Amino acid sequence: AELSEYGGLDNRPRIVVLNKIDVPDGKDLAEMVRPDLEARGYRVFEVSAVAHMGLKELSFALAELVAAARAARPREEATRIVIRPKAVDDAGFTVTREEDGLFRVRGEKPERWVRQTDFNNDEAVGYLSDRLNRLGVEEKLMKAGARNGDGVAIGPEDNAVVFDWEPSVTAGAEMLGRRGEDHRFEAPRPAAQRRRDREAERDEAQQEFDGFEPF
């Protein structure tokens, strides 16, 4: 009954090991209880760990039990490995236009790069801009209809980096000021500010609604 409390141990094969047969009292006790244990169907082994008596027979018996258990186990089918190559036109990110005119960029690479960027470091910001451009973010924004000054968000709605988009001919010198600076991230962001204002207005209206007490 106690074994059933330990994750199905009561269903496993069992043998009985009677130790310390090198001691006279131990040997006598083993000979006394052995017939009763064998009558219950248990295989019984008399051993002495100190004198190394009966250990070889015990190890052979344990090996037989393990081999029998493995042979009885249902054969597991090998896991099929499915390789799905990326489509030729899969850029690894998406650009969607939302109802308020904001363009949202979602994708593992751009979102990871944004999380890794220190926006207090001008060179890091410029490096991020170059990487996004090389990935094709700017090209997709143009195809989606983004224009100069439109708001662009990289990441999910609750944790995104928002900036006003300024397209460049090529990444790098055209948009850089001092080494590593990128004016697209440094310039005022009216679209982003308008979005924050709208969100603040919604929050204020919600607070007024929540605090309304009918007469």
N, C-alpha and C positions, 0 to 999 in steps of 0.2 A: 504493500500500500504506500509506503514512503517513497519508493522509486517513482511512482506515478506523478509525484509532485515536482519532478525534475525533468520536464520536457520529454516524456515518452521513454524514459530509461527502462520502464517495466516491460517494454516490448523487445528489448534487445537480448541476444543470447547470454547465458550466465554460466559461470563455473564457480566452484568453491575452492578457495585456497586455504589450507590449514598450515599456519606457519609455526616456527619454533619447535620442530620435531626433534632438534638436537638436544632439547631439554627433556629429561625423563617424564616430568609431569605433562609436558606438551605432547609428547608421543603417545602417552596413555590416553589423554583427552581426545586426540585425533582418532585413535582407534575406536574410541567409545562413540563418537558422534558420526563417524563416516558411514556406517550402515544406514542410519536414519536419513542422511542427506542423499545417499544414492537411491534409497527407496523413493524419494521425492522426484527422482529423475535428474539430479544434478551430477555433473562430472566433478569428482573431488580429487585434488592434488595435495599431497603432503610435501611441504618444503621447509627448508631452513635457509633464510637469507644469509645468516652469519656463516654457516658451514657449507653454503652453496649446494645443498642437497635438493634434488628434485627440480631444480630451476630449468634445466634443459628440456625436460618433459613438459613443464609448464609453458615454456616459450613456444614449443612446437604446437601445443594445443591451441594457444592464442593465435598463432599464425594460421592454423586451419580455420578457426572461427572467422578471422578477417577475410580470408580468401573466399569462404563460403558466402559471407555477407556481400562481398563485392560482386560475386557471380550472380547472386539473386537480385541485385539492384537493376531496375529497368535501364536499358541503354539510352543514354541521352544523345539526341541528334545534334550534330555540330551546327552551331549558329551560322546561318547564311550571311555572308557579308555582301551587302548591296552597295555598289559604287554608282553614284549618280553625278555624272560630270555636270558642271555649271553650263548653262546655255551661253552661247557666244555673246549674246546681247545682255547678259546679266551683269549689271554694274555693281551689285552688292549693296545698293541703297535705293531709296525711293524719294521722290519729290512730289508732294501733293499740295494743292491749293485749297485752303480752308475758306469757310464762308466769309470770314472777316478780312479776306485778302492776304492773310499771312501764308507764306510758303513754308511747309514743314519738311525737313530732311530727316529721314529715318534710315538707319543702317548700322551694322555692327562696327564698321571701321570709323565713320565720321563721329559716332557717339562716343566711341572709346577715345579717339583723339581729343575730343572736346574735354572729356573727363580728365585726361592727362595733362592738359594745358594750363600753365600758370598765367592767368590773364593780367597779372601785374608785371609780367616780363614781356617787354616789347618784342624781343627776338623770338620768344616762344610763340607769340601771337602771329607774327609774320610767317613762322615755319608752319603753323597750323593752316594758314590761308593757302600757302603753296601746296600743301598736301591735299587739301580739299579740291584745289583747282586741278591738280594732276589726276585725282580720282575721277574727275568729270562732273563735280557738283555744279560748277558754274554753267557748264554747257546744258545740263539738265534743267537748271533754273530758267535759262533762256528759252528752252523748248517748252517749258511749262507756262511761259508767258510772264515771267518776272521782269520787272523794269527797274530802272535806277531809282533807289529810295524805298522800294518795297521791303516789308519786314520779312526776315527769314529766321526760322527757329530750327535749331539742330537738337534733336532729342525729344522725349515724350513731353506731353503738355505740362506735367507737374514738375519737370526738372530739365528745362531746355535753356540753351544759350540763344538769345534773340539779338539780332543786329539788323541794321538797314543795309540792304545789298547795293553795292556799287560795282558793276561789272568792269572787268579789266580786259585789255587785249591779250595780255599774257600775264601770268603770275610773276611776281618779283619786282623788278625795278620800277615798272609803271606805277605801282601802288605803294611803293615803299618810301618812307621819309628817311629818318636816321636808320642805321643798320638794324634790320629786323622789324622795324615798325610797319604796321599795315593800317592805312587810313580808313579802311572799311570798318575796322573795329574801334578806331579812335574817334571818328567823326560823330557829331550829334546824331541821335537816332529817333527822328520824329515818329516813324511808324511804330517802333517799339514803345515809345512813350504813349502814343495814342492807344495802343493795346492795353498798356498798364492802366491808363485812365479809365478805359471802358470796364476793365475788371474791377477797379476800385469803385466805380459807380454801381456795378452789379452787387458788390459786397455791401455797400452802404444801403442799397435798397433792400437787400435781404435782411440786414440787421434791423431796419425800420419795420419790416414785416414781422420778424420774429418778436420784436418788442412791442407790437401793437396789442393793446388791451381793449376789447370792445366795451362799450358803455353798459 
